[in-house]
């Protein structure tokens, strides 16, 4: 992996961590159970994307 590609993956990892944590924060504030479940699913998707990107570094 080139240094430029590595920087891209590191940047993407940071974005995915941010999106995941932000979704968790928002879901804790929601009252509507359907909307809360939707945001929690989005958070899980970002966790999966993070794991996939992290796997590229192995």
Backbone as CSV, one residue per row, in Angstrom:
resi,resn,N_x,N_y,N_z,CA_x,CA_y,CA_z,C_x,C_y,C_z
1,UNK,0.854,-1.167,0.000,0.000,0.000,0.000,0.904,1.235,0.000
2,UNK,0.597,2.165,-0.877,1.403,3.378,-0.942,1.087,4.280,0.255
3,UNK,1.947,5.241,0.491,1.728,6.156,1.611,0.466,6.985,1.390
4,UNK,0.175,7.332,0.148,-1.042,8.092,-0.143,-2.285,7.244,0.144
5,UNK,-2.250,5.983,-0.234,-3.372,5.085,0.044,-3.550,4.888,1.546
6,UNK,-2.446,4.767,2.252,-2.504,4.609,3.703,-3.139,5.833,4.358
7,UNK,-2.772,7.014,3.899,-3.369,8.236,4.436,-4.869,8.272,4.164
8,UNK,-5.276,7.807,2.990,-6.702,7.765,2.668,-7.438,6.826,3.622
9,UNK,-6.878,5.648,3.849,-7.524,4.672,4.730,-7.595,5.217,6.154
10,UNK,-6.528,5.852,6.630,-6.532,6.422,7.978,-7.591,7.513,8.099
11,UNK,-7.710,8.341,7.070,-8.715,9.396,7.065,-10.120,8.791,7.078
12,UNK,-10.320,7.778,6.268,-11.627,7.109,6.207,-11.963,6.461,7.546
13,UNK,-10.974,5.872,8.214,-11.197,5.278,9.535,-11.675,6.333,10.530
14,UNK,-11.041,7.484,10.490,-11.439,8.574,11.382,-12.864,9.028,11.125
15,UNK,-13.227,9.119,9.850,-14.600,9.511,9.515,-15.605,8.471,10.005
16,UNK,-15.293,7.222,9.810,-16.215,6.169,10.231,-16.371,6.152,11.750
17,UNK,-15.289,6.370,12.483,-15.388,6.437,13.943,-16.275,7.605,14.363
18,UNK,-16.100,8.749,13.695,-16.910,9.919,14.014,-18.379,9.651,13.735
19,UNK,-18.685,9.110,12.553,-20.075,8.834,12.193,-20.711,7.856,13.172
20,UNK,-19.964,6.837,13.537,-20.485,5.830,14.466,-20.786,6.451,15.828
21,UNK,-19.855,7.221,16.356,-20.068,7.814,17.680,-21.191,8.854,17.642
22,UNK,-21.272,9.601,16.562,-22.331,10.603,16.446,-23.708,9.926,16.368
23,UNK,-23.805,8.840,15.634,-25.069,8.103,15.550,-25.473,7.570,16.919
24,UNK,-24.506,7.057,17.680,-24.821,6.560,19.025,-25.347,7.688,19.904
25,UNK,-24.694,8.853,19.841,-25.130,9.998,20.642,-26.545,10.407,20.280
26,UNK,-26.816,10.481,18.983,-28.137,10.901,18.523,-29.200,9.876,18.912
27,UNK,-28.887,8.597,18.763,-29.883,7.563,19.072,-30.281,7.599,20.549
28,UNK,-29.347,7.970,21.409,-29.659,8.049,22.833,-30.609,9.201,23.152
29,UNK,-30.675,10.172,22.275,-31.531,11.342,22.503,-32.911,11.201,21.864
30,UNK,-33.065,10.218,20.999,-34.329,10.068,20.269,-35.403,9.402,21.130
31,UNK,-36.620,9.858,20.954,-37.763,9.293,21.663,-38.522,8.293,20.782
32,UNK,-38.568,8.559,19.485,-39.286,7.695,18.547,-38.512,6.390,18.373
33,UNK,-39.132,5.273,18.714,-38.430,3.984,18.699,-38.033,3.546,17.288
34,UNK,-38.867,3.833,16.293,-38.526,3.455,14.916,-37.317,4.237,14.414
35,UNK,-37.331,5.527,14.676,-36.216,6.368,14.261,-34.945,5.991,15.014
36,UNK,-35.090,5.704,16.299,-33.952,5.287,17.116,-33.338,4.005,16.554
37,UNK,-34.171,3.041,16.184,-33.681,1.785,15.627,-32.961,2.032,14.290
38,UNK,-33.496,2.918,13.484,-32.880,3.243,12.201,-31.487,3.845,12.394
39,UNK,-31.362,4.782,13.317,-30.069,5.417,13.581,-29.087,4.401,14.173
40,UNK,-29.561,3.497,15.007,-28.696,2.459,15.561,-28.198,1.517,14.462
41,UNK,-29.041,1.237,13.481,-28.622,0.411,12.350,-27.564,1.128,11.512
42,UNK,-27.719,2.428,11.356,-26.713,3.213,10.633,-25.390,3.168,11.385
43,UNK,-25.451,3.269,12.709,-24.244,3.183,13.529,-23.555,1.830,13.344
44,UNK,-24.334,0.759,13.323,-23.768,-0.574,13.114,-23.118,-0.684,11.736
45,UNK,-23.735,-0.072,10.736,-23.169,-0.098,9.384,-21.820,0.607,9.360
46,UNK,-21.706,1.724,10.052,-20.433,2.441,10.119,-19.388,1.609,10.872
47,UNK,-19.826,0.848,11.869,-18.912,-0.039,12.587,-18.387,-1.119,11.634
48,UNK,-19.262,-1.658,10.789,-18.856,-2.669,9.814,-17.880,-2.093,8.790
49,UNK,-18.170,-0.887,8.325,-17.277,-0.237,7.365,-15.917,0.001,8.001
50,UNK,-15.919,0.461,9.259,-14.655,0.672,9.972,-13.856,-0.631,10.034
51,UNK,-14.526,-1.706,10.386,-13.842,-3.001,10.490,-13.271,-3.443,9.145
52,UNK,-14.011,-3.216,8.080,-13.526,-3.571,6.744,-12.297,-2.753,6.371
53,UNK,-12.360,-1.459,6.639,-11.210,-0.602,6.333,-10.006,-0.986,7.197
54,UNK,-10.268,-1.258,8.466,-9.184,-1.634,9.370,-8.513,-2.925,8.894
55,UNK,-9.321,-3.813,8.332,-8.777,-5.065,7.803,-7.791,-4.857,6.661
56,UNK,-7.913,-3.742,5.969,-6.969,-3.436,4.895,-5.564,-3.177,5.440
57,UNK,-5.483,-2.785,6.693,-4.187,-2.467,7.285,-3.435,-3.691,7.776
58,UNK,-4.120,-4.809,7.846,-3.493,-6.050,8.351,-2.616,-6.705,7.302
